[in-house]
Amino acid sequence: MVLVSNSEELRLIHEDRYKQGFEIPLFITAYNAKERQYITAQRSALNFFSLFSQWSGIDDNRIDNSCTMISNDKCKNQNHVHNFNDKLVDYTKLPIDLAP
């Protein structure tokens, strides 16, 4: 994430060169939720349809549900992200931004 400033404005710009640019928190809430569950296992937004279908109870054979997304199960195919050039990048190979 980069903070760009000039004399008139400040803008926060999303970054795609470092891991932190893809570490976006997601929370799901519902009116009838009775407990809090933290998922710390790595999940890729490329598998959002799987997560949403499991949460909402939608079942369709075109949605890959080979992994229980709303769990801490280790799932395959969770390491890829799209960079700003619309290229698939291996998240695990991105550097960590050490800037303060």
C-alpha positions as CSV (number, residue, x, y, z in Angstrom):
1,M,0.0,0.0,0.0
2,V,1.4,3.4,-1.0
3,L,0.3,6.8,0.4
4,V,0.7,9.4,-2.4
5,S,0.5,13.0,-1.4
6,N,0.8,16.4,-2.9
7,S,-0.2,19.8,-1.6
8,E,-3.9,19.3,-2.4
9,E,-4.8,15.7,-1.6
10,L,-3.8,12.4,0.0
11,R,-4.6,9.1,-1.8
12,L,-4.2,5.6,-0.6
13,I,-3.2,3.3,-3.5
14,H,-3.5,-0.5,-3.4
15,E,-0.1,-2.2,-4.1
16,D,0.4,-5.5,-6.1
17,R,4.2,-5.9,-5.6
18,Y,4.1,-7.2,-2.0
19,K,2.2,-9.8,0.0
20,Q,0.6,-7.2,2.1
21,G,-1.3,-5.9,-0.9
22,F,-3.3,-9.1,-1.0
23,E,-3.8,-9.6,2.7
24,I,-7.4,-8.3,2.7
25,P,-9.5,-9.2,5.7
26,L,-13.0,-10.6,5.0
27,F,-15.7,-11.0,7.5
28,I,-19.1,-12.5,7.1
29,T,-22.0,-11.6,9.3
30,A,-25.7,-12.6,9.5
31,Y,-28.6,-11.6,11.6
32,N,-28.8,-15.2,13.1
33,A,-25.1,-15.7,13.8
34,K,-24.6,-17.2,17.2
35,E,-20.8,-17.6,17.3
36,R,-17.6,-16.1,16.1
37,Q,-15.2,-18.2,14.1
38,Y,-11.7,-17.1,12.9
39,I,-10.3,-18.6,9.7
40,T,-6.6,-18.2,9.6
41,A,-6.0,-20.6,6.8
42,Q,-4.9,-18.9,3.5
43,R,-7.8,-18.2,1.1
44,S,-7.7,-16.7,-2.3
45,A,-10.4,-14.4,-3.7
46,L,-10.2,-16.5,-6.9
47,N,-12.2,-19.1,-4.9
48,F,-14.8,-16.7,-3.6
49,F,-17.7,-18.5,-5.4
50,S,-16.8,-21.7,-3.4
51,L,-16.8,-19.7,-0.1
52,F,-20.1,-17.9,-0.9
53,S,-21.9,-21.1,-2.0
54,Q,-20.8,-23.0,1.1
55,W,-21.9,-20.1,3.4
56,S,-25.2,-19.6,1.6
57,G,-26.1,-23.2,1.0
58,I,-26.0,-22.9,-2.8
59,D,-25.1,-26.1,-4.6
60,D,-24.1,-26.2,-8.2
61,N,-21.8,-28.6,-10.1
62,R,-20.0,-25.7,-11.7
63,I,-18.7,-24.5,-8.4
64,D,-15.6,-26.3,-7.0
65,N,-16.4,-27.4,-3.4
66,S,-13.5,-29.7,-3.0
67,C,-12.4,-27.7,0.0
68,T,-14.3,-26.6,3.0
69,M,-13.6,-22.9,2.7
70,I,-15.2,-21.8,6.0
71,S,-12.8,-23.9,8.0
72,N,-9.1,-23.9,8.8
73,D,-8.5,-26.8,6.5
74,K,-5.5,-26.4,4.2
75,C,-6.8,-26.2,0.7
76,K,-5.0,-26.5,-2.6
77,N,-5.1,-23.7,-5.2
78,Q,-5.1,-20.8,-2.6
79,N,-1.7,-19.3,-3.5
80,H,-2.5,-17.5,-6.8
81,V,-3.6,-13.9,-7.1
82,H,-4.0,-11.5,-10.1
83,N,-1.6,-8.6,-10.3
84,F,-2.4,-5.3,-11.9
85,N,-1.4,-6.7,-15.3
86,D,-4.1,-9.4,-14.9
87,K,-1.4,-12.1,-14.7
88,L,-1.6,-14.9,-12.2
89,V,1.1,-14.6,-9.6
90,D,2.2,-17.0,-6.9
91,Y,1.4,-15.2,-3.7
92,T,4.0,-17.2,-1.7
93,K,6.8,-15.9,-4.0
94,L,6.0,-12.2,-3.4
95,P,8.3,-10.3,-1.1
96,I,7.2,-8.8,2.2
97,D,7.1,-5.0,2.3
98,L,9.5,-4.0,5.1
99,A,8.8,-0.3,4.8
100,P,7.3,1.3,8.0
